[in-house]
Amino acid sequence: MQAGYERCLADQSIFAGGSTASIGIGYDDGRVELANKKFDSSLGDSGSIFCRLAAIHQYSISQTHAFNAPYQLSLIPPLIRIQSSMFGGQIFEDFPCHASVTNLKMQHGDVLILATDGVLDNLFNQDILNIITDQMITAGAWNVTSESGISVAADLDRFTHEGGLVQAPRVSTSANDSQYKQPISNPRTRFLPLQDRLALTVVRQAKVSSMDRHRDGPFAKEAQRYYPWDKWRGGKIDDICAVVVVAVEEGRAES
């Protein structure tokens, strides 16, 4: 994060601007170091959600100076600095060292989502968990039975490769579980690897929610709390991006 920030500062083609960030570093033993500053290493209101077998195990907290004023890496023009020193006015200027850093340990079948505020301002954590759970079970990557609950598919690895979702999931022998065993039939997504499909589904729902003027998302709820007289309703249109990681233990399918 520091190296990228310094390159932006040195780039003469960039006059001004700011950005939040989420950065993750994965290790062979399953450890993941996240930094958030809207950043994971997160700085600001971009962030992460860590899911395991239909439950949220960890999620990042937004870093903000005030409502709708997240921490972010900024390039402030000299003229703005001069005006601020002469006439007053606060400049928010954050640095990579301000990012919150989180460490977690991923296991076989875990799902980690890194997302910008365009996702997290419009979908609650529970919404994202519902999407991930539905897609993982529908694909057959997580198996669910009335007898044993939810477990990770033995052949999870194949779903993470291109074309891995083409084959219909194994049909459960329990009639109670059949609702979860529908094949991936959408021709636009059925050839995508599992992680791509998860990311696409999350951002698609975030976009729909951002344009919905009747359903209040996380941003609307916060706006109503801070500015009850403003009567903000519905979603918030913003940059929408998500990266999804599905943990696969090496050699698990052969064991």
C-alpha positions as CSV (number, residue, x, y, z in Angstrom):
1,M,0.0,0.0,0.0
2,Q,2.8,2.4,0.9
3,A,4.6,1.7,-2.4
4,G,1.5,2.3,-4.5
5,Y,0.7,5.5,-2.6
6,E,4.2,6.8,-3.2
7,R,4.0,6.0,-6.9
8,C,0.8,8.0,-7.2
9,L,2.3,11.0,-5.4
10,A,5.2,10.9,-7.9
11,D,3.0,10.5,-10.9
12,Q,2.9,14.0,-12.5
13,S,-0.3,13.0,-14.5
14,I,-2.3,12.8,-11.3
15,F,-3.3,16.3,-10.2
16,A,-5.5,15.5,-7.2
17,G,-7.8,12.8,-5.8
18,G,-8.3,10.2,-3.1
19,S,-9.1,6.6,-2.7
20,T,-9.9,4.0,-0.1
21,A,-8.3,0.6,-0.3
22,S,-8.6,-3.1,0.8
23,I,-5.4,-5.2,0.5
24,G,-4.9,-8.8,1.4
25,I,-1.8,-11.0,1.6
26,G,-2.4,-14.8,1.6
27,Y,0.1,-17.4,2.8
28,D,0.4,-21.1,2.1
29,D,-0.7,-22.1,5.5
30,G,-4.1,-20.4,5.1
31,R,-3.2,-17.2,7.0
32,V,-4.4,-14.0,5.5
33,E,-3.3,-10.5,6.5
34,L,-5.8,-7.8,5.6
35,A,-5.3,-4.1,5.7
36,N,-8.4,-1.8,5.4
37,K,-8.4,2.0,4.7
38,K,-12.1,2.4,3.3
39,F,-8.5,0.4,3.0
40,D,-8.1,-4.5,4.0
41,S,-5.2,-3.8,4.9
42,S,-8.5,-1.6,5.1
43,L,-8.4,2.2,5.2
44,G,-11.8,3.8,5.1
45,D,-15.1,2.2,4.2
46,S,-14.0,-0.5,1.8
47,G,-13.7,-3.7,3.7
48,S,-14.0,-7.4,4.1
49,I,-16.4,-10.1,5.2
50,F,-15.1,-13.6,6.1
51,C,-17.7,-16.5,5.8
52,R,-17.5,-20.1,6.9
53,L,-20.2,-22.6,6.4
54,A,-23.1,-20.2,6.2
55,A,-21.9,-18.0,9.0
56,I,-20.0,-14.7,9.2
57,H,-16.8,-15.2,11.2
58,Q,-15.3,-11.8,10.9
59,Y,-15.9,-8.5,9.2
60,S,-14.1,-5.1,9.0
61,I,-15.3,-1.9,10.6
62,S,-15.4,1.3,8.5
63,Q,-12.8,4.0,9.3
64,T,-14.4,7.4,9.1
65,H,-13.6,11.0,10.2
66,A,-17.4,11.6,10.3
67,F,-20.5,10.4,8.5
68,N,-19.7,9.9,4.8
69,A,-16.1,11.0,5.3
70,P,-14.0,7.9,5.2
71,Y,-10.3,7.6,5.7
72,Q,-8.6,7.7,2.3
73,L,-5.3,8.1,0.6
74,S,-5.2,11.6,-0.8
75,L,-3.2,13.7,-3.2
76,I,-4.0,17.3,-2.2
77,P,-3.0,20.1,-4.7
78,P,-0.6,22.8,-3.3
79,L,-3.2,25.5,-4.0
80,I,-5.8,23.8,-1.8
81,R,-3.2,23.6,1.0
82,I,-2.5,27.3,0.7
83,Q,-6.2,28.2,0.7
84,S,-6.7,26.0,3.8
85,S,-3.9,27.7,5.7
86,M,-5.1,31.2,4.7
87,F,-8.9,30.9,5.2
88,G,-9.2,27.8,7.4
89,G,-11.1,24.6,6.7
90,Q,-10.1,21.1,7.6
91,I,-8.3,18.9,5.1
92,F,-8.6,15.2,5.6
93,E,-5.3,13.5,4.7
94,D,-4.7,9.9,5.6
95,F,-1.7,7.6,5.0
96,P,-1.1,3.9,4.7
97,C,0.1,3.7,8.3
98,H,-3.5,4.6,9.3
99,A,-4.9,1.4,7.8
100,S,-6.4,-1.1,10.2
101,V,-4.7,-4.5,9.9
102,T,-6.5,-7.8,10.6
103,N,-5.2,-11.4,10.6
104,L,-7.3,-14.4,10.0
105,K,-6.8,-18.1,9.3
106,M,-8.8,-19.5,6.4
107,Q,-9.9,-23.2,6.2
108,H,-11.0,-25.4,3.3
109,G,-14.2,-24.0,1.9
110,D,-14.1,-20.6,3.6
111,V,-15.1,-17.5,1.5
112,L,-13.5,-14.1,1.9
113,I,-15.0,-11.0,0.2
114,L,-13.2,-7.7,-0.3
115,A,-15.5,-5.0,-1.4
116,T,-15.7,-1.2,-2.0
117,D,-18.3,1.0,-0.3
118,G,-20.6,0.7,-3.4
119,V,-21.2,-2.8,-2.1
120,L,-21.1,-2.2,1.6
121,D,-23.3,0.9,1.5
122,N,-26.0,-1.0,-0.2
123,L,-25.9,-4.5,1.2
124,F,-25.9,-5.5,4.8
125,N,-23.5,-8.2,6.0
126,Q,-26.5,-10.5,6.3
127,D,-27.4,-9.8,2.7
128,I,-23.9,-10.7,1.5
129,L,-23.9,-13.9,3.6
130,N,-27.3,-14.9,2.2
131,I,-25.9,-14.4,-1.4
132,I,-22.7,-16.4,-0.7
133,T,-24.6,-19.2,1.1
134,D,-27.2,-19.5,-1.6
135,Q,-24.6,-19.6,-4.4
136,M,-22.3,-22.0,-2.6
137,I,-25.1,-24.5,-1.8
138,T,-26.6,-24.1,-5.3
139,A,-23.3,-24.8,-6.9
140,G,-22.7,-27.8,-4.7
141,A,-19.6,-26.3,-3.1
142,W,-21.3,-26.5,0.3
143,N,-23.4,-29.5,0.9
144,V,-26.5,-29.3,3.2
145,T,-28.4,-32.2,4.7
146,S,-31.0,-32.3,7.4
147,E,-28.9,-34.9,9.2
148,S,-25.5,-33.3,9.2
149,G,-26.1,-29.6,8.4
150,I,-23.6,-27.8,6.1
151,S,-20.3,-29.3,5.0
152,V,-17.7,-28.5,2.3
153,A,-17.8,-30.6,-0.9
154,A,-15.0,-33.1,-1.2
155,D,-14.4,-31.9,-4.8
156,L,-14.5,-28.2,-4.1
157,D,-11.3,-27.6,-6.1
158,R,-13.0,-28.4,-9.4
159,F,-15.5,-25.6,-8.9
160,T,-12.8,-23.0,-8.7
161,H,-11.6,-23.7,-12.3
162,E,-13.2,-22.5,-15.5
163,G,-16.1,-24.6,-16.5
164,G,-16.3,-26.2,-13.0
165,L,-19.9,-25.1,-12.5
166,V,-21.2,-26.7,-15.8
167,Q,-21.9,-30.0,-14.1
168,A,-25.0,-30.2,-12.0
169,P,-24.4,-30.7,-8.3
170,R,-24.9,-34.1,-6.9
171,V,-28.5,-34.7,-6.0
172,S,-29.1,-35.3,-2.3
173,T,-30.9,-38.5,-1.3
174,S,-33.0,-36.5,1.2
175,A,-36.1,-35.0,-0.2
176,N,-35.8,-32.2,2.4
177,D,-32.5,-31.0,0.8
178,S,-33.7,-31.0,-2.9
179,Q,-34.5,-27.2,-2.8
180,Y,-30.7,-26.5,-2.5
181,K,-29.7,-28.7,-5.4
182,Q,-30.5,-26.8,-8.5
183,P,-27.9,-26.8,-11.3
184,I,-26.2,-23.6,-12.5
185,S,-28.2,-22.9,-15.7
186,N,-27.6,-19.2,-16.4
187,P,-25.6,-19.3,-19.7
188,R,-23.8,-16.1,-18.9
189,T,-22.3,-17.4,-15.6
190,R,-22.3,-21.2,-15.7
191,F,-18.8,-21.4,-17.2
192,L,-17.3,-19.0,-14.7
193,P,-15.2,-20.4,-11.8
194,L,-17.0,-20.4,-8.5
195,Q,-15.2,-17.3,-7.1
196,D,-16.0,-15.3,-10.2
197,R,-19.7,-16.2,-9.9
198,L,-19.8,-15.2,-6.3
199,A,-18.2,-11.8,-7.0
200,L,-20.5,-11.2,-10.0
201,T,-23.6,-12.1,-7.9
202,V,-22.6,-9.8,-5.1
203,V,-21.9,-6.8,-7.3
204,R,-25.0,-7.4,-9.4
205,Q,-27.2,-7.3,-6.3
206,A,-25.3,-4.3,-4.9
207,K,-26.1,-2.4,-8.2
208,V,-29.7,-3.3,-8.0
209,S,-29.9,-2.2,-4.4
210,S,-28.1,1.0,-5.1
211,M,-30.8,2.1,-7.6
212,D,-33.7,0.9,-5.4
213,R,-35.4,4.0,-3.9
214,H,-37.6,2.0,-1.6
215,R,-35.3,-0.3,0.2
216,D,-33.0,1.3,2.8
217,G,-29.5,-0.1,2.8
218,P,-26.7,0.5,5.3
219,F,-25.9,4.0,4.0
220,A,-29.6,5.1,4.2
221,K,-29.8,3.8,7.8
222,E,-26.8,5.8,8.8
223,A,-28.0,8.9,7.0
224,Q,-31.3,8.7,8.8
225,R,-29.5,8.4,12.1
226,Y,-27.2,11.4,11.6
227,Y,-29.6,13.6,9.6
228,P,-33.2,12.5,10.4
229,W,-34.5,15.7,8.8
230,D,-33.0,14.9,5.5
231,K,-35.2,11.9,4.9
232,W,-32.7,9.9,2.8
233,R,-34.3,6.8,1.4
234,G,-33.2,3.9,-0.7
235,G,-29.8,2.9,-2.0
236,K,-26.6,4.9,-2.8
237,I,-25.1,4.9,-6.3
238,D,-21.3,4.5,-6.0
239,D,-18.3,2.6,-7.3
240,I,-19.0,-1.1,-7.0
241,C,-16.2,-3.7,-6.9
242,A,-15.7,-7.0,-5.2
243,V,-13.0,-9.6,-5.0
244,V,-13.9,-13.1,-3.7
245,V,-11.4,-15.7,-2.4
246,V,-12.5,-19.4,-2.0
247,A,-10.0,-21.3,0.2
248,V,-9.1,-24.8,-1.2
249,E,-6.7,-27.0,0.8
250,E,-4.1,-28.4,-1.5
251,G,-4.4,-32.2,-2.1
252,R,-7.7,-32.3,-0.2
253,A,-9.6,-34.0,-3.1
254,E,-7.1,-36.8,-3.2
255,S,-7.2,-37.5,0.6
